Amino acid sequence: MNASTMMTARIPLPNRGHIPPDGQNRWSWTLRGRILPLLAAAMLAPQSLAAAELRVAAASNFRHAMEALAERFEAATGHEITVIVGSTGKHYAQIVNGAPFDAFFSADVERPLRLEREQRIAPGSRFTFAVGKLVLWSPLEEFVDAEGRVLLTDAFDHLAIANPQLAPYGAAAREVLESLGLWERLGGKLVRGENIGQTFQFVASGNADLGFVSRAQLETPGRTFGGSGWEPPQSHYSPIEQQAVLLRDTAAGRAFLTFVQTEEARALIRAYGYDVPDVQ
């Protein structure tokens, strides 16, 4: 059961069946190029190549989904993946300063695009792997109403958001508050997390009465969250399109990013509360 069915104020989930494809950023050796048979062959014979170790930097919101993807890939290929979780802004700075990451799974488009323009990635490797959704959530039952009007009241002391300068989910939260004319008004009540993971902990622990979190954090398989929530309409904030890039062009790195584009991986990403783009 996902979090939306357990909240007093039911969060309506949008139709995930159609998202415009990101065709301009597909790899020449992606699904469109019939790479799946090659990937399948590699996965059927994992011992034919030496096992490799990959270091993958992932946005905090994508932590649980990434760990599940890594586990599937490791079991199929024999390669090992170390996941380094953090804010997208900090990961970008670390990459620019020479951090030894093999791949980067961002919470936005901006940083992967910058890395591409700076020629720090494998050419043609940038692609969209997920589209995130924002939720205003409180662990308290009936605290957040179905239209988010609690934001207009004095019922709370602290509202948690991720740092808009570092975390795309924080930037999206700011957009929502600005669209409602509340950014300046609620400034004194804002508690900023370094990333969306820390923001979620602020709310879950009760240090903040409510906060803007990722829908994926509430829909993690095997974990249940009660409380109440409101999913802002997409018109209130820019789509949180999340892209990945390959930083070190290796066979194992290419295989992993290709695996993430398979239907098996896409279904797993959906199960963790994300929308996924259409495959061309």
C-alpha positions as CSV (number, residue, x, y, z in Angstrom):
1,M,0.0,0.0,0.0
2,N,1.5,3.4,-0.9
3,A,1.5,6.5,1.2
4,S,-1.2,8.2,-0.7
5,T,-3.8,5.7,0.4
6,M,-2.8,6.0,4.0
7,M,-3.0,9.7,4.3
8,T,-6.2,11.3,5.7
9,A,-6.1,13.8,2.9
10,R,-5.7,11.5,-0.1
11,I,-3.0,12.5,-2.5
12,P,-4.2,12.1,-6.1
13,L,-1.6,10.4,-8.2
14,P,-1.4,11.6,-11.8
15,N,-1.5,9.3,-14.8
16,R,2.0,8.1,-15.3
17,G,1.3,6.6,-18.7
18,H,2.7,9.4,-20.9
19,I,5.6,11.8,-20.4
20,P,7.1,13.5,-23.4
21,P,10.3,11.7,-24.3
22,D,13.7,13.3,-24.0
23,G,14.8,12.3,-27.5
24,Q,17.5,14.8,-28.0
25,N,19.5,13.3,-25.1
26,R,19.4,9.6,-26.0
27,W,22.7,7.7,-26.3
28,S,23.6,6.4,-29.8
29,W,23.8,3.0,-28.2
30,T,20.5,3.2,-26.1
31,L,17.3,1.3,-26.4
32,R,16.6,3.0,-29.8
33,G,19.8,1.5,-31.1
34,R,18.9,-2.0,-30.2
35,I,21.4,-2.3,-27.3
36,L,19.2,-4.6,-25.3
37,P,20.3,-7.9,-26.9
38,L,23.9,-6.9,-26.1
39,L,23.1,-6.1,-22.6
40,A,21.1,-9.3,-22.2
41,A,24.1,-11.3,-23.5
42,A,26.4,-9.6,-21.0
43,M,24.1,-10.3,-18.1
44,L,23.7,-14.0,-19.1
45,A,27.4,-14.4,-19.0
46,P,28.6,-12.3,-16.1
47,Q,31.8,-14.2,-15.6
48,S,33.0,-13.6,-19.1
49,L,34.3,-10.2,-18.1
50,A,36.2,-9.2,-15.0
51,A,33.9,-7.8,-12.4
52,A,34.2,-4.0,-12.1
53,E,33.5,-1.6,-9.2
54,L,31.4,1.4,-10.0
55,R,31.0,4.6,-7.8
56,V,27.6,6.1,-8.5
57,A,26.6,9.6,-7.1
58,A,22.9,9.8,-6.6
59,A,20.5,12.5,-5.5
60,S,19.2,12.0,-2.0
61,N,15.6,11.6,-3.1
62,F,16.6,8.7,-5.3
63,R,18.5,6.7,-2.7
64,H,16.2,3.8,-2.1
65,A,15.4,3.3,-5.8
66,M,19.1,3.5,-6.7
67,E,19.9,0.9,-4.0
68,A,17.3,-1.4,-5.5
69,L,18.6,-0.9,-9.1
70,A,22.1,-1.5,-8.0
71,E,21.1,-4.8,-6.3
72,R,19.4,-6.1,-9.4
73,F,22.4,-5.1,-11.6
74,E,25.0,-6.6,-9.3
75,A,23.0,-9.9,-9.2
76,A,22.8,-10.1,-13.0
77,T,26.4,-9.0,-13.9
78,G,28.7,-9.6,-11.0
79,H,29.8,-5.9,-11.0
80,E,29.7,-4.0,-7.7
81,I,28.2,-0.6,-7.2
82,T,28.9,1.8,-4.4
83,V,26.1,4.5,-4.0
84,I,27.1,7.9,-2.7
85,V,24.1,9.9,-1.7
86,G,23.9,13.6,-1.4
87,S,22.5,16.9,-2.7
88,T,22.7,17.4,-6.4
89,G,24.5,20.8,-5.9
90,K,27.2,19.2,-3.7
91,H,27.7,16.3,-6.1
92,Y,28.1,18.7,-9.0
93,A,30.8,20.6,-7.0
94,Q,32.6,17.4,-6.1
95,I,32.6,16.2,-9.7
96,V,34.0,19.5,-10.9
97,N,36.7,19.2,-8.2
98,G,37.7,15.7,-9.4
99,A,35.6,13.3,-7.3
100,P,36.1,9.8,-8.6
101,F,32.5,9.0,-9.6
102,D,31.7,6.8,-12.5
103,A,28.1,8.0,-13.0
104,F,25.9,10.8,-11.7
105,F,22.2,10.5,-11.1
106,S,21.0,14.0,-10.6
107,A,17.7,15.4,-9.2
108,D,17.6,18.0,-12.1
109,V,18.5,18.6,-15.7
110,E,20.7,21.7,-15.0
111,R,23.8,20.0,-13.5
112,P,24.0,17.1,-16.0
113,L,23.6,19.7,-18.8
114,R,26.4,21.8,-17.3
115,L,28.7,18.8,-17.1
116,E,27.9,18.0,-20.7
117,R,28.7,21.6,-21.8
118,E,31.9,21.4,-19.8
119,Q,32.8,18.2,-21.6
120,R,33.1,16.2,-18.3
121,I,30.9,13.3,-19.4
122,A,30.9,10.5,-21.9
123,P,29.5,12.1,-25.1
124,G,25.8,11.4,-25.7
125,S,25.3,9.8,-22.3
126,R,22.8,12.3,-20.8
127,F,19.3,11.0,-20.4
128,T,16.2,11.3,-18.3
129,F,15.6,8.4,-15.9
130,A,12.7,9.7,-13.7
131,V,10.4,12.6,-13.1
132,G,9.8,13.4,-9.4
133,K,6.7,14.8,-7.6
134,L,6.5,17.1,-4.7
135,V,4.2,16.5,-1.7
136,L,3.4,18.7,1.3
137,W,3.4,16.2,4.2
138,S,2.9,15.9,7.9
139,P,3.0,12.7,10.0
140,L,0.0,14.1,11.8
141,E,-3.4,12.8,10.7
142,E,-5.8,15.4,9.3
143,F,-3.2,18.1,9.6
144,V,-2.6,18.8,5.9
145,D,-5.9,19.2,4.0
146,A,-6.5,18.0,0.5
147,E,-5.9,21.5,-1.0
148,G,-3.0,22.6,1.1
149,R,-4.9,25.4,2.8
150,V,-3.0,24.7,6.0
151,L,-0.3,26.9,4.6
152,L,-2.6,29.9,4.9
153,T,-3.2,29.3,8.6
154,D,-1.2,29.8,11.8
155,A,-1.5,26.1,12.7
156,F,2.2,25.4,12.3
157,D,5.5,26.8,13.6
158,H,8.0,25.2,11.2
159,L,7.8,24.3,7.6
160,A,10.7,22.2,6.2
161,I,12.0,22.5,2.7
162,A,15.3,21.4,1.1
163,N,17.8,24.2,0.4
164,P,16.6,25.7,-2.9
165,Q,20.2,26.5,-3.8
166,L,21.4,22.9,-3.6
167,A,18.4,20.7,-4.0
168,P,16.0,20.7,-7.0
169,Y,13.1,19.6,-4.7
170,G,13.8,22.7,-2.6
171,A,13.7,24.9,-5.7
172,A,10.4,23.3,-6.5
173,A,9.0,24.0,-3.0
174,R,10.0,27.6,-3.4
175,E,8.2,27.8,-6.7
176,V,5.0,26.4,-5.0
177,L,5.2,28.9,-2.2
178,E,5.8,31.8,-4.6
179,S,2.9,30.7,-6.8
180,L,0.7,30.9,-3.7
181,G,2.1,34.3,-2.7
182,L,3.5,32.8,0.5
183,W,7.3,32.8,0.1
184,E,7.9,36.1,1.9
185,R,5.1,35.6,4.4
186,L,6.4,32.2,5.6
187,G,10.1,33.0,5.5
188,G,10.4,33.1,9.3
189,K,8.9,29.6,9.6
190,L,11.1,27.8,7.0
191,V,13.6,25.2,8.1
192,R,16.0,24.3,5.4
193,G,17.5,20.8,5.0
194,E,20.8,20.4,3.1
195,N,19.0,17.8,0.8
196,I,15.6,16.3,0.5
197,G,16.6,13.3,2.8
198,Q,17.4,15.6,5.7
199,T,14.2,17.6,5.0
200,F,12.2,14.4,5.3
201,Q,13.8,13.6,8.6
202,F,13.0,17.1,10.0
203,V,9.3,16.4,9.3
204,A,9.3,12.7,10.3
205,S,11.0,13.4,13.6
206,G,8.6,16.2,14.5
207,N,11.2,19.0,14.4
208,A,9.1,20.6,11.7
209,D,5.3,20.4,11.7
210,L,5.1,19.7,8.0
211,G,7.3,20.0,4.9
212,F,7.7,19.6,1.2
213,V,9.1,16.2,0.5
214,S,9.4,13.8,-2.5
215,R,6.5,11.6,-3.3
216,A,9.0,8.8,-3.7
217,Q,10.0,9.1,0.0
218,L,6.4,8.3,1.0
219,E,6.0,5.4,-1.5
220,T,9.1,3.4,-0.8
221,P,8.2,-0.3,-1.0
222,G,8.3,-2.0,2.4
223,R,7.9,1.2,4.4
224,T,4.6,2.7,5.5
225,F,3.9,6.3,6.4
226,G,0.7,7.7,7.8
227,G,-0.2,11.3,8.3
228,S,-1.7,13.6,5.8
229,G,-0.6,15.3,2.7
230,W,-1.3,17.4,-0.4
231,E,0.3,17.0,-3.8
232,P,0.6,20.5,-5.4
233,P,-0.6,20.7,-9.0
234,Q,2.1,20.6,-11.6
235,S,1.2,24.1,-12.7
236,H,2.6,25.4,-9.4
237,Y,6.2,24.2,-10.1
238,S,8.5,23.2,-12.9
239,P,8.7,19.5,-13.6
240,I,11.4,17.8,-11.6
241,E,13.0,16.0,-14.5
242,Q,16.0,13.9,-13.2
243,Q,18.9,13.1,-15.5
244,A,21.9,10.8,-15.4
245,V,25.3,11.0,-17.1
246,L,28.3,8.7,-17.4
247,L,31.4,10.3,-16.1
248,R,34.0,7.6,-16.8
249,D,33.4,5.8,-20.1
250,T,33.8,2.1,-19.2
251,A,32.0,-1.0,-20.3
252,A,30.5,-1.6,-16.8
253,G,29.4,2.0,-16.6
254,R,27.7,1.9,-20.0
255,A,26.0,-1.4,-19.1
256,F,24.6,0.1,-15.9
257,L,23.2,3.2,-17.5
258,T,21.7,1.1,-20.2
259,F,20.2,-1.3,-17.7
260,V,18.4,1.7,-16.0
261,Q,16.6,2.3,-19.3
262,T,15.3,-1.3,-19.6
263,E,11.6,-2.0,-18.8
264,E,12.6,-4.0,-15.7
265,A,14.4,-1.0,-14.3
266,R,11.7,1.5,-15.4
267,A,9.1,-0.6,-13.6
268,L,11.2,-0.6,-10.5
269,I,11.6,3.2,-10.6
270,R,7.8,3.5,-11.0
271,A,7.3,1.3,-7.9
272,Y,9.3,3.9,-5.9
273,G,6.9,6.7,-6.7
274,Y,8.4,8.3,-9.8
275,D,7.1,8.9,-13.3
276,V,9.3,7.7,-16.1
277,P,9.7,9.1,-19.7
278,D,8.5,7.2,-22.7
279,V,11.0,5.0,-24.5
280,Q,11.5,5.7,-28.2
